[in-house]
Amino acid sequence: MIGKHKHNVQKVGLPPGTLLHSGAMRYEKIKISMLCYSELDWTEQQFENVDELLSYECSAPMNWIHVSGIHRVDVIEKIGNKFKVHPLVMEDIVTTDQRPKVEDNKDYVYIVLKMIHYFADKKKIEFEQISLIVGSNYILSFQENDNETFQQIKDRIKKVNGKIRTKGVDYLAYALIDCIVDHYYIALEYLGEKIEALEDELMEDPGPNVLKEIHTLKTEMLFVRKAIWPLREIINALARGDSPLFLHDTLIYLRDVYDHVIQIIDTIEMYRDMVTGMFDIYMSSVSYKLNEVMKILTIIATIFIPLTFVVGLYGMNFKYMPELEWEWGYPAVLIFMAIISMGMIRYFKNKKWI
């Protein structure tokens, strides 16, 4: 949160389109790759720097340029200028807190998405921004981190009988979006398991640690909802076929992704209601435990009220009390007090108070 505010302060007074990277500070080298393919063949090239990319010529009908790392704004600017990307779009690419959206700029379609990664070893989910620029025969993809997010898509392109090779770059754009949506299911599975575990803890031992975990889970759900909810508008806009860059055959697949997104959003809303209900369950459980303690204390106090009366009565210092001279007076009083206690306990049990 502090970094975002710092980024906003740095941009004050700067002209629109000024490239200023936001997000985590990174110093690793940016990786640039280019995958050129046709129905019959494919080639993949890794570049040491952006100048090699700009001087490289590929005759294949479909080209996919992927950039891992957006902290070097000069690299993003050079690639953007090469493909005549608007400065405001380049500014959005290096600004990692963008809301997912789609923009049709006639010559290309700009799409911003949020990838959700689940790390089983850390038991947590992390987010990264992915930007796609879909042109007539090319796709530019930019992501924050260097990972194997789209390795499966590359493997599909390299297969001889891969369907993706027979389609245009609009189908490749669909494949990339579908890959991102598939990762949402992994994150939702983790959240669902975490909710079930917390519900069990709530029933058994609703301690302060459980309340902290509920709060953490609620925060995660807010970020997940913020990342996924706008995707419905994006897919719907693409599936309408307003852009000529997306052919009719691809729109069918986009509608299928739209159905998946609706299903994911419904699951998120259900999880949100469950997490919200956990706070009520927690308060009810704590109140129940408190009531149980108060009930026991009240029963104990109630039992001792008549006993205290008896003890107080015989604790008076009058000289002429008839029972004071009895030989069996003391054990008789103890037996009387025991009968009172057992009688009250039995009465409470008959009333089902204990």
BALOBA-1460 file (C-alpha; in Angstrom, 3 decimals):
// residues 354
<rec num="1" residu="m" x="0.000" y="0.000" z="0.000"/>
<rec num="2" residu="i" x="2.865" y="2.396" z="0.826"/>
<rec num="3" residu="g" x="4.503" y="1.741" z="-2.520"/>
<rec num="4" residu="k" x="1.307" y="2.597" z="-4.397"/>
<rec num="5" residu="h" x="0.956" y="5.923" z="-2.602"/>
<rec num="6" residu="k" x="4.621" y="6.670" z="-3.330"/>
<rec num="7" residu="h" x="4.053" y="5.939" z="-7.013"/>
<rec num="8" residu="n" x="1.059" y="8.267" z="-7.111"/>
<rec num="9" residu="v" x="3.076" y="11.037" z="-5.453"/>
<rec num="10" residu="q" x="5.883" y="10.644" z="-7.982"/>
<rec num="11" residu="k" x="3.442" y="11.061" z="-10.873"/>
<rec num="12" residu="v" x="2.037" y="14.352" z="-9.596"/>
<rec num="13" residu="g" x="2.608" y="17.054" z="-12.198"/>
<rec num="14" residu="l" x="3.980" y="14.704" z="-14.867"/>
<rec num="15" residu="p" x="2.395" y="14.793" z="-18.343"/>
<rec num="16" residu="p" x="0.065" y="11.956" z="-19.445"/>
<rec num="17" residu="g" x="1.901" y="8.996" z="-20.915"/>
<rec num="18" residu="t" x="4.960" y="9.357" z="-18.686"/>
<rec num="19" residu="l" x="6.341" y="5.889" z="-18.035"/>
<rec num="20" residu="l" x="6.935" y="5.272" z="-14.342"/>
<rec num="21" residu="h" x="7.057" y="1.722" z="-13.019"/>
<rec num="22" residu="s" x="4.983" y="0.893" z="-9.955"/>
<rec num="23" residu="g" x="5.070" y="-2.248" z="-7.879"/>
<rec num="24" residu="a" x="7.824" y="-4.226" z="-6.184"/>
<rec num="25" residu="m" x="11.369" y="-3.063" z="-6.850"/>
<rec num="26" residu="r" x="13.141" y="-5.504" z="-9.159"/>
<rec num="27" residu="y" x="16.690" y="-5.635" z="-10.444"/>
<rec num="28" residu="e" x="16.779" y="-8.910" z="-12.360"/>
<rec num="29" residu="k" x="17.263" y="-8.927" z="-16.090"/>
<rec num="30" residu="i" x="14.186" y="-8.673" z="-18.281"/>
<rec num="31" residu="k" x="13.608" y="-11.726" z="-20.469"/>
<rec num="32" residu="i" x="12.316" y="-11.288" z="-24.010"/>
<rec num="33" residu="s" x="11.222" y="-14.145" z="-26.248"/>
<rec num="34" residu="m" x="9.547" y="-14.363" z="-29.630"/>
<rec num="35" residu="l" x="7.589" y="-17.329" z="-30.930"/>
<rec num="36" residu="c" x="6.830" y="-17.244" z="-34.660"/>
<rec num="37" residu="y" x="4.573" y="-19.937" z="-36.051"/>
<rec num="38" residu="s" x="2.408" y="-21.010" z="-38.930"/>
<rec num="39" residu="e" x="0.316" y="-24.074" z="-39.593"/>
<rec num="40" residu="l" x="3.384" y="-25.947" z="-40.844"/>
<rec num="41" residu="d" x="6.290" y="-24.692" z="-38.739"/>
<rec num="42" residu="w" x="7.424" y="-22.692" z="-35.711"/>
<rec num="43" residu="t" x="10.565" y="-20.990" z="-34.406"/>
<rec num="44" residu="e" x="11.371" y="-19.602" z="-30.984"/>
<rec num="45" residu="q" x="14.012" y="-16.993" z="-30.288"/>
<rec num="46" residu="q" x="15.400" y="-15.621" z="-27.003"/>
<rec num="47" residu="f" x="16.865" y="-12.118" z="-27.022"/>
<rec num="48" residu="e" x="19.591" y="-10.713" z="-24.779"/>
<rec num="49" residu="n" x="18.321" y="-7.158" z="-25.157"/>
<rec num="50" residu="v" x="15.514" y="-5.225" z="-26.786"/>
<rec num="51" residu="d" x="17.674" y="-4.067" z="-29.709"/>
<rec num="52" residu="e" x="18.066" y="-7.661" z="-30.889"/>
<rec num="53" residu="l" x="14.293" y="-8.017" z="-30.882"/>
<rec num="54" residu="l" x="13.752" y="-4.848" z="-32.866"/>
<rec num="55" residu="s" x="16.273" y="-5.888" z="-35.516"/>
<rec num="56" residu="y" x="14.940" y="-9.446" z="-35.793"/>
<rec num="57" residu="e" x="12.727" y="-10.195" z="-38.797"/>
<rec num="58" residu="c" x="10.253" y="-13.049" z="-38.898"/>
<rec num="59" residu="s" x="8.275" y="-14.053" z="-41.975"/>
<rec num="60" residu="a" x="5.776" y="-16.283" z="-40.128"/>
<rec num="61" residu="p" x="2.123" y="-15.162" z="-40.256"/>
<rec num="62" residu="m" x="1.717" y="-15.266" z="-36.450"/>
<rec num="63" residu="n" x="4.128" y="-13.747" z="-33.941"/>
<rec num="64" residu="w" x="4.054" y="-13.820" z="-30.159"/>
<rec num="65" residu="i" x="6.446" y="-11.584" z="-28.253"/>
<rec num="66" residu="h" x="6.567" y="-12.219" z="-24.505"/>
<rec num="67" residu="v" x="8.295" y="-9.928" z="-22.000"/>
<rec num="68" residu="s" x="8.932" y="-11.154" z="-18.441"/>
<rec num="69" residu="g" x="9.555" y="-8.095" z="-16.272"/>
<rec num="70" residu="i" x="8.230" y="-4.574" z="-16.746"/>
<rec num="71" residu="h" x="10.533" y="-2.647" z="-14.390"/>
<rec num="72" residu="r" x="12.696" y="-1.470" z="-17.290"/>
<rec num="73" residu="v" x="10.478" y="1.242" z="-18.719"/>
<rec num="74" residu="d" x="12.973" y="2.008" z="-21.482"/>
<rec num="75" residu="v" x="12.534" y="-1.526" z="-22.835"/>
<rec num="76" residu="i" x="8.751" y="-1.238" z="-22.739"/>
<rec num="77" residu="e" x="8.948" y="2.122" z="-24.479"/>
<rec num="78" residu="k" x="11.121" y="0.825" z="-27.316"/>
<rec num="79" residu="i" x="8.837" y="-2.158" z="-27.941"/>
<rec num="80" residu="g" x="5.775" y="0.089" z="-27.767"/>
<rec num="81" residu="n" x="7.218" y="2.542" z="-30.269"/>
<rec num="82" residu="k" x="8.102" y="-0.328" z="-32.615"/>
<rec num="83" residu="f" x="4.475" y="-1.509" z="-32.695"/>
<rec num="84" residu="k" x="2.989" y="2.011" z="-32.507"/>
<rec num="85" residu="v" x="1.439" y="1.516" z="-29.088"/>
<rec num="86" residu="h" x="-0.150" y="4.625" z="-27.603"/>
<rec num="87" residu="p" x="1.883" y="6.231" z="-24.760"/>
<rec num="88" residu="l" x="-1.094" y="5.959" z="-22.386"/>
<rec num="89" residu="v" x="-1.242" y="2.213" z="-23.027"/>
<rec num="90" residu="m" x="2.484" y="1.884" z="-22.319"/>
<rec num="91" residu="e" x="1.915" y="3.834" z="-19.109"/>
<rec num="92" residu="d" x="-0.777" y="1.338" z="-18.079"/>
<rec num="93" residu="i" x="1.547" y="-1.594" z="-18.832"/>
<rec num="94" residu="v" x="4.172" y="-0.443" z="-16.312"/>
<rec num="95" residu="t" x="1.539" y="0.544" z="-13.723"/>
<rec num="96" residu="t" x="0.875" y="-2.701" z="-11.865"/>
<rec num="97" residu="d" x="-2.212" y="-1.590" z="-9.933"/>
<rec num="98" residu="q" x="-4.382" y="-1.292" z="-13.020"/>
<rec num="99" residu="r" x="-7.952" y="-2.501" z="-12.905"/>
<rec num="100" residu="p" x="-8.585" y="-5.358" z="-15.384"/>
<rec num="101" residu="k" x="-9.973" y="-3.824" z="-18.571"/>
<rec num="102" residu="v" x="-10.098" y="-3.987" z="-22.370"/>
<rec num="103" residu="e" x="-9.532" y="-1.157" z="-24.851"/>
<rec num="104" residu="d" x="-10.088" y="-1.283" z="-28.598"/>
<rec num="105" residu="n" x="-7.618" y="0.980" z="-30.397"/>
<rec num="106" residu="k" x="-8.629" y="-0.099" z="-33.933"/>
<rec num="107" residu="d" x="-5.133" y="-1.338" z="-34.895"/>
<rec num="108" residu="y" x="-4.861" y="-3.431" z="-31.742"/>
<rec num="109" residu="v" x="-6.803" y="-4.489" z="-28.657"/>
<rec num="110" residu="y" x="-5.271" y="-3.833" z="-25.247"/>
<rec num="111" residu="i" x="-6.252" y="-6.189" z="-22.407"/>
<rec num="112" residu="v" x="-5.233" y="-5.990" z="-18.745"/>
<rec num="113" residu="l" x="-5.671" y="-9.116" z="-16.602"/>
<rec num="114" residu="k" x="-4.662" y="-10.281" z="-13.142"/>
<rec num="115" residu="m" x="-2.944" y="-13.633" z="-12.751"/>
<rec num="116" residu="i" x="-3.453" y="-15.407" z="-9.422"/>
<rec num="117" residu="h" x="-0.736" y="-17.830" z="-8.351"/>
<rec num="118" residu="y" x="-1.183" y="-20.328" z="-5.528"/>
<rec num="119" residu="f" x="1.992" y="-21.462" z="-3.769"/>
<rec num="120" residu="a" x="1.415" y="-24.697" z="-1.887"/>
<rec num="121" residu="d" x="4.654" y="-24.431" z="0.104"/>
<rec num="122" residu="k" x="3.791" y="-20.938" z="1.373"/>
<rec num="123" residu="k" x="0.064" y="-21.645" z="1.703"/>
<rec num="124" residu="k" x="-0.738" y="-18.299" z="0.133"/>
<rec num="125" residu="i" x="-1.799" y="-16.683" z="-3.121"/>
<rec num="126" residu="e" x="-0.058" y="-13.878" z="-4.977"/>
<rec num="127" residu="f" x="-1.140" y="-11.592" z="-7.784"/>
<rec num="128" residu="e" x="0.598" y="-10.219" z="-10.843"/>
<rec num="129" residu="q" x="-0.541" y="-8.046" z="-13.713"/>
<rec num="130" residu="i" x="-0.475" y="-9.339" z="-17.277"/>
<rec num="131" residu="s" x="-1.005" y="-7.059" z="-20.257"/>
<rec num="132" residu="l" x="-1.876" y="-8.279" z="-23.747"/>
<rec num="133" residu="i" x="-1.735" y="-6.294" z="-26.983"/>
<rec num="134" residu="v" x="-3.497" y="-8.167" z="-29.766"/>
<rec num="135" residu="g" x="-2.739" y="-6.970" z="-33.291"/>
<rec num="136" residu="s" x="-3.608" y="-8.298" z="-36.710"/>
<rec num="137" residu="n" x="-0.769" y="-10.841" z="-36.802"/>
<rec num="138" residu="y" x="1.028" y="-10.390" z="-33.503"/>
<rec num="139" residu="i" x="0.546" y="-10.507" z="-29.745"/>
<rec num="140" residu="l" x="2.612" y="-8.646" z="-27.181"/>
<rec num="141" residu="s" x="2.369" y="-10.041" z="-23.649"/>
<rec num="142" residu="f" x="3.894" y="-8.363" z="-20.599"/>
<rec num="143" residu="q" x="4.001" y="-9.832" z="-17.118"/>
<rec num="144" residu="e" x="5.678" y="-8.753" z="-13.890"/>
<rec num="145" residu="n" x="7.481" y="-11.967" z="-12.955"/>
<rec num="146" residu="d" x="9.589" y="-14.534" z="-14.718"/>
<rec num="147" residu="n" x="7.676" y="-17.808" z="-14.388"/>
<rec num="148" residu="e" x="6.273" y="-20.629" z="-16.496"/>
<rec num="149" residu="t" x="2.723" y="-19.300" z="-16.606"/>
<rec num="150" residu="f" x="2.283" y="-19.747" z="-20.356"/>
<rec num="151" residu="q" x="4.587" y="-22.708" z="-20.911"/>
<rec num="152" residu="q" x="1.630" y="-24.964" z="-21.701"/>
<rec num="153" residu="i" x="0.523" y="-22.570" z="-24.445"/>
<rec num="154" residu="k" x="4.002" y="-22.663" z="-25.961"/>
<rec num="155" residu="d" x="3.986" y="-26.457" z="-25.865"/>
<rec num="156" residu="r" x="0.651" y="-26.519" z="-27.664"/>
<rec num="157" residu="i" x="2.028" y="-24.289" z="-30.417"/>
<rec num="158" residu="k" x="5.026" y="-26.559" z="-30.874"/>
<rec num="159" residu="k" x="2.885" y="-29.646" z="-31.408"/>
<rec num="160" residu="v" x="2.453" y="-30.645" z="-35.033"/>
<rec num="161" residu="n" x="-1.242" y="-31.438" z="-34.652"/>
<rec num="162" residu="g" x="-1.934" y="-28.535" z="-32.282"/>
<rec num="163" residu="k" x="-5.184" y="-26.739" z="-33.050"/>
<rec num="164" residu="i" x="-3.714" y="-23.408" z="-32.063"/>
<rec num="165" residu="r" x="-1.383" y="-23.513" z="-35.096"/>
<rec num="166" residu="t" x="-4.308" y="-23.537" z="-37.510"/>
<rec num="167" residu="k" x="-5.881" y="-20.429" z="-36.006"/>
<rec num="168" residu="g" x="-4.938" y="-16.758" z="-35.928"/>
<rec num="169" residu="v" x="-3.505" y="-14.662" z="-33.119"/>
<rec num="170" residu="d" x="-7.026" y="-13.980" z="-31.861"/>
<rec num="171" residu="y" x="-7.235" y="-17.665" z="-30.915"/>
<rec num="172" residu="l" x="-3.840" y="-17.349" z="-29.206"/>
<rec num="173" residu="a" x="-5.250" y="-14.424" z="-27.211"/>
<rec num="174" residu="y" x="-8.165" y="-16.636" z="-26.200"/>
<rec num="175" residu="a" x="-5.736" y="-19.393" z="-25.144"/>
<rec num="176" residu="l" x="-3.779" y="-16.964" z="-22.956"/>
<rec num="177" residu="i" x="-6.943" y="-15.646" z="-21.316"/>
<rec num="178" residu="d" x="-8.229" y="-19.182" z="-20.775"/>
<rec num="179" residu="c" x="-4.912" y="-20.148" z="-19.153"/>
<rec num="180" residu="i" x="-5.241" y="-17.238" z="-16.713"/>
<rec num="181" residu="v" x="-8.838" y="-18.195" z="-15.899"/>
<rec num="182" residu="d" x="-7.800" y="-21.809" z="-15.264"/>
<rec num="183" residu="h" x="-5.384" y="-20.587" z="-12.585"/>
<rec num="184" residu="y" x="-8.354" y="-18.995" z="-10.807"/>
<rec num="185" residu="y" x="-9.794" y="-22.452" z="-10.154"/>
<rec num="186" residu="i" x="-6.594" y="-23.452" z="-8.342"/>
<rec num="187" residu="a" x="-6.813" y="-20.365" z="-6.125"/>
<rec num="188" residu="l" x="-10.500" y="-20.993" z="-5.423"/>
<rec num="189" residu="e" x="-9.781" y="-24.588" z="-4.444"/>
<rec num="190" residu="y" x="-7.233" y="-23.343" z="-1.910"/>
<rec num="191" residu="l" x="-9.691" y="-20.773" z="-0.535"/>
<rec num="192" residu="g" x="-12.437" y="-23.394" z="-0.284"/>
<rec num="193" residu="e" x="-10.196" y="-25.758" z="1.688"/>
<rec num="194" residu="k" x="-9.137" y="-22.915" z="3.969"/>
<rec num="195" residu="i" x="-12.765" y="-21.981" z="4.631"/>
<rec num="196" residu="e" x="-13.639" y="-25.585" z="5.535"/>
<rec num="197" residu="a" x="-10.667" y="-25.810" z="7.913"/>
<rec num="198" residu="l" x="-11.630" y="-22.554" z="9.617"/>
<rec num="199" residu="e" x="-15.218" y="-23.694" z="10.014"/>
<rec num="200" residu="d" x="-14.008" y="-26.835" z="11.816"/>
<rec num="201" residu="e" x="-11.803" y="-24.727" z="14.095"/>
<rec num="202" residu="l" x="-14.720" y="-22.423" z="14.820"/>
<rec num="203" residu="m" x="-16.806" y="-25.339" z="16.014"/>
<rec num="204" residu="e" x="-14.030" y="-26.837" z="18.152"/>
<rec num="205" residu="d" x="-11.977" y="-23.966" z="19.577"/>
<rec num="206" residu="p" x="-12.851" y="-20.426" z="18.447"/>
<rec num="207" residu="g" x="-9.772" y="-18.701" z="19.861"/>
<rec num="208" residu="p" x="-8.150" y="-15.348" z="18.957"/>
<rec num="209" residu="n" x="-5.911" y="-17.030" z="16.342"/>
<rec num="210" residu="v" x="-8.997" y="-18.212" z="14.455"/>
<rec num="211" residu="l" x="-10.332" y="-14.655" z="14.370"/>
<rec num="212" residu="k" x="-7.016" y="-13.469" z="12.933"/>
<rec num="213" residu="e" x="-7.132" y="-16.170" z="10.243"/>
<rec num="214" residu="i" x="-10.698" y="-15.181" z="9.350"/>
<rec num="215" residu="h" x="-9.612" y="-11.573" z="8.922"/>
<rec num="216" residu="t" x="-6.683" y="-12.646" z="6.713"/>
<rec num="217" residu="l" x="-8.980" y="-14.826" z="4.617"/>
<rec num="218" residu="k" x="-11.456" y="-11.987" z="4.226"/>
<rec num="219" residu="t" x="-8.667" y="-9.724" z="2.949"/>
<rec num="220" residu="e" x="-7.586" y="-12.385" z="0.442"/>
<rec num="221" residu="m" x="-11.163" y="-12.741" z="-0.762"/>
<rec num="222" residu="l" x="-11.402" y="-8.975" z="-1.327"/>
<rec num="223" residu="f" x="-8.273" y="-8.982" z="-3.504"/>
<rec num="224" residu="v" x="-9.438" y="-12.063" z="-5.423"/>
<rec num="225" residu="r" x="-12.823" y="-10.484" z="-6.081"/>
<rec num="226" residu="k" x="-11.182" y="-7.251" z="-7.209"/>
<rec num="227" residu="a" x="-8.968" y="-9.191" z="-9.638"/>
<rec num="228" residu="i" x="-11.699" y="-11.396" z="-11.130"/>
<rec num="229" residu="w" x="-14.927" y="-9.394" z="-11.040"/>
<rec num="230" residu="p" x="-14.061" y="-7.002" z="-13.962"/>
<rec num="231" residu="l" x="-13.135" y="-9.989" z="-16.125"/>
<rec num="232" residu="r" x="-16.814" y="-10.574" z="-16.850"/>
<rec num="233" residu="e" x="-17.036" y="-7.212" z="-18.618"/>
<rec num="234" residu="i" x="-13.796" y="-7.871" z="-20.518"/>
<rec num="235" residu="i" x="-14.801" y="-11.277" z="-21.896"/>
<rec num="236" residu="n" x="-18.294" y="-10.056" z="-22.666"/>
<rec num="237" residu="a" x="-16.898" y="-7.113" z="-24.642"/>
<rec num="238" residu="l" x="-14.613" y="-9.405" z="-26.654"/>
<rec num="239" residu="a" x="-17.307" y="-12.053" z="-27.196"/>
<rec num="240" residu="r" x="-19.697" y="-9.490" z="-28.721"/>
<rec num="241" residu="g" x="-17.406" y="-9.333" z="-31.738"/>
<rec num="242" residu="d" x="-17.099" y="-5.548" z="-31.845"/>
<rec num="243" residu="s" x="-13.413" y="-5.759" z="-32.782"/>
<rec num="244" residu="p" x="-12.579" y="-7.054" z="-36.274"/>
<rec num="245" residu="l" x="-9.377" y="-8.527" z="-34.858"/>
<rec num="246" residu="f" x="-11.394" y="-11.335" z="-33.220"/>
<rec num="247" residu="l" x="-12.926" y="-13.643" z="-35.800"/>
<rec num="248" residu="h" x="-16.330" y="-15.283" z="-35.473"/>
<rec num="249" residu="d" x="-14.835" y="-18.743" z="-34.866"/>
<rec num="250" residu="t" x="-12.931" y="-17.437" z="-31.843"/>
<rec num="251" residu="l" x="-15.989" y="-15.767" z="-30.316"/>
<rec num="252" residu="i" x="-17.463" y="-19.193" z="-29.544"/>
<rec num="253" residu="y" x="-14.460" y="-20.048" z="-27.394"/>
<rec num="254" residu="l" x="-14.607" y="-16.658" z="-25.674"/>
<rec num="255" residu="r" x="-18.232" y="-17.328" z="-24.715"/>
<rec num="256" residu="d" x="-17.100" y="-20.559" z="-23.122"/>
<rec num="257" residu="v" x="-14.535" y="-18.600" z="-21.082"/>
<rec num="258" residu="y" x="-17.332" y="-16.186" z="-20.162"/>
<rec num="259" residu="d" x="-19.333" y="-19.081" z="-18.711"/>
<rec num="260" residu="h" x="-16.314" y="-20.125" z="-16.648"/>
<rec num="261" residu="v" x="-15.874" y="-16.582" z="-15.366"/>
<rec num="262" residu="i" x="-19.532" y="-16.409" z="-14.306"/>
<rec num="263" residu="q" x="-19.122" y="-19.708" z="-12.468"/>
<rec num="264" residu="i" x="-15.975" y="-18.419" z="-10.733"/>
<rec num="265" residu="i" x="-17.685" y="-15.166" z="-9.721"/>
<rec num="266" residu="d" x="-20.632" y="-17.094" z="-8.270"/>
<rec num="267" residu="t" x="-18.191" y="-19.206" z="-6.255"/>
<rec num="268" residu="i" x="-16.413" y="-16.097" z="-5.004"/>
<rec num="269" residu="e" x="-19.690" y="-14.544" z="-3.883"/>
<rec num="270" residu="m" x="-20.600" y="-17.756" z="-2.076"/>
<rec num="271" residu="y" x="-17.202" y="-17.803" z="-0.348"/>
<rec num="272" residu="r" x="-17.605" y="-14.147" z="0.637"/>
<rec num="273" residu="d" x="-20.937" y="-14.915" z="2.294"/>
<rec num="274" residu="m" x="-19.369" y="-17.884" z="4.088"/>
<rec num="275" residu="v" x="-16.441" y="-15.801" z="5.357"/>
<rec num="276" residu="t" x="-18.798" y="-13.042" z="6.475"/>
<rec num="277" residu="g" x="-20.895" y="-15.640" z="8.274"/>
<rec num="278" residu="m" x="-17.782" y="-16.893" z="10.047"/>
<rec num="279" residu="f" x="-17.646" y="-13.712" z="12.089"/>
<rec num="280" residu="d" x="-21.193" y="-14.365" z="13.289"/>
<rec num="281" residu="i" x="-20.297" y="-17.980" z="14.047"/>
<rec num="282" residu="y" x="-17.210" y="-16.820" z="15.949"/>
<rec num="283" residu="m" x="-19.194" y="-14.325" z="18.041"/>
<rec num="284" residu="s" x="-21.896" y="-16.922" z="18.681"/>
<rec num="285" residu="s" x="-19.317" y="-19.520" z="19.743"/>
<rec num="286" residu="v" x="-17.542" y="-17.084" z="22.050"/>
<rec num="287" residu="s" x="-20.875" y="-15.979" z="23.523"/>
<rec num="288" residu="y" x="-21.901" y="-19.613" z="24.014"/>
<rec num="289" residu="k" x="-18.665" y="-20.422" z="25.856"/>
<rec num="290" residu="l" x="-19.083" y="-17.307" z="27.987"/>
<rec num="291" residu="n" x="-22.662" y="-18.269" z="28.774"/>
<rec num="292" residu="e" x="-21.534" y="-21.756" z="29.793"/>
<rec num="293" residu="v" x="-18.972" y="-20.298" z="32.186"/>
<rec num="294" residu="m" x="-21.491" y="-17.821" z="33.589"/>
<rec num="295" residu="k" x="-24.028" y="-20.615" z="34.026"/>
<rec num="296" residu="i" x="-21.601" y="-22.724" z="36.052"/>
<rec num="297" residu="l" x="-20.622" y="-19.751" z="38.204"/>
<rec num="298" residu="t" x="-24.269" y="-18.812" z="38.713"/>
<rec num="299" residu="i" x="-25.171" y="-22.365" z="39.759"/>
<rec num="300" residu="i" x="-22.275" y="-22.478" z="42.211"/>
<rec num="301" residu="a" x="-23.248" y="-19.086" z="43.663"/>
<rec num="302" residu="t" x="-26.905" y="-20.128" z="43.895"/>
<rec num="303" residu="i" x="-26.030" y="-23.323" z="45.745"/>
<rec num="304" residu="f" x="-23.911" y="-21.425" z="48.272"/>
<rec num="305" residu="i" x="-26.566" y="-18.796" z="48.979"/>
<rec num="306" residu="p" x="-28.614" y="-21.020" z="51.387"/>
<rec num="307" residu="l" x="-25.418" y="-22.537" z="52.771"/>
<rec num="308" residu="t" x="-24.109" y="-19.073" z="53.523"/>
<rec num="309" residu="f" x="-27.409" y="-18.270" z="55.225"/>
<rec num="310" residu="v" x="-27.132" y="-21.342" z="57.483"/>
<rec num="311" residu="v" x="-23.498" y="-20.628" z="58.333"/>
<rec num="312" residu="g" x="-24.314" y="-16.985" z="58.973"/>
<rec num="313" residu="l" x="-27.259" y="-17.920" z="61.175"/>
<rec num="314" residu="y" x="-25.171" y="-20.148" z="63.430"/>
<rec num="315" residu="g" x="-22.330" y="-17.668" z="63.388"/>
<rec num="316" residu="m" x="-24.312" y="-15.190" z="65.479"/>
<rec num="317" residu="n" x="-22.989" y="-14.696" z="68.999"/>
<rec num="318" residu="f" x="-26.221" y="-14.959" z="70.983"/>
<rec num="319" residu="k" x="-25.824" y="-16.720" z="74.352"/>
<rec num="320" residu="y" x="-29.159" y="-18.529" z="74.388"/>
<rec num="321" residu="m" x="-29.246" y="-20.352" z="71.042"/>
<rec num="322" residu="p" x="-30.827" y="-23.778" z="71.651"/>
<rec num="323" residu="e" x="-28.763" y="-25.666" z="69.058"/>
<rec num="324" residu="l" x="-25.409" y="-24.524" z="70.455"/>
<rec num="325" residu="e" x="-25.577" y="-27.003" z="73.321"/>
<rec num="326" residu="w" x="-26.495" y="-30.032" z="71.188"/>
<rec num="327" residu="e" x="-23.922" y="-32.806" z="71.148"/>
<rec num="328" residu="w" x="-24.721" y="-33.670" z="67.493"/>
<rec num="329" residu="g" x="-25.509" y="-30.118" z="66.443"/>
<rec num="330" residu="y" x="-22.423" y="-29.614" z="64.246"/>
<rec num="331" residu="p" x="-22.759" y="-32.808" z="62.180"/>
<rec num="332" residu="a" x="-26.513" y="-32.214" z="61.963"/>
<rec num="333" residu="v" x="-25.922" y="-28.788" z="60.399"/>
<rec num="334" residu="l" x="-23.407" y="-30.251" z="57.933"/>
<rec num="335" residu="i" x="-25.872" y="-32.948" z="56.915"/>
<rec num="336" residu="f" x="-28.590" y="-30.348" z="56.546"/>
<rec num="337" residu="m" x="-26.333" y="-28.226" z="54.322"/>
<rec num="338" residu="a" x="-25.440" y="-31.293" z="52.212"/>
<rec num="339" residu="i" x="-29.128" y="-32.115" z="51.750"/>
<rec num="340" residu="i" x="-29.793" y="-28.545" z="50.605"/>
<rec num="341" residu="s" x="-26.911" y="-28.714" z="48.060"/>
<rec num="342" residu="m" x="-27.953" y="-32.081" z="46.621"/>
<rec num="343" residu="g" x="-31.565" y="-31.027" z="46.492"/>
<rec num="344" residu="m" x="-30.716" y="-27.883" z="44.525"/>
<rec num="345" residu="i" x="-28.453" y="-29.806" z="42.125"/>
<rec num="346" residu="r" x="-31.220" y="-32.314" z="41.454"/>
<rec num="347" residu="y" x="-33.682" y="-29.484" z="40.896"/>
<rec num="348" residu="f" x="-31.321" y="-27.863" z="38.354"/>
<rec num="349" residu="k" x="-30.950" y="-31.171" z="36.524"/>
<rec num="350" residu="n" x="-34.710" y="-31.652" z="36.360"/>
<rec num="351" residu="k" x="-34.951" y="-28.172" z="34.821"/>
<rec num="352" residu="k" x="-32.099" y="-29.140" z="32.416"/>
<rec num="353" residu="w" x="-30.026" y="-26.174" z="33.503"/>
<rec num="354" residu="i" x="-27.031" y="-28.421" z="33.981"/>
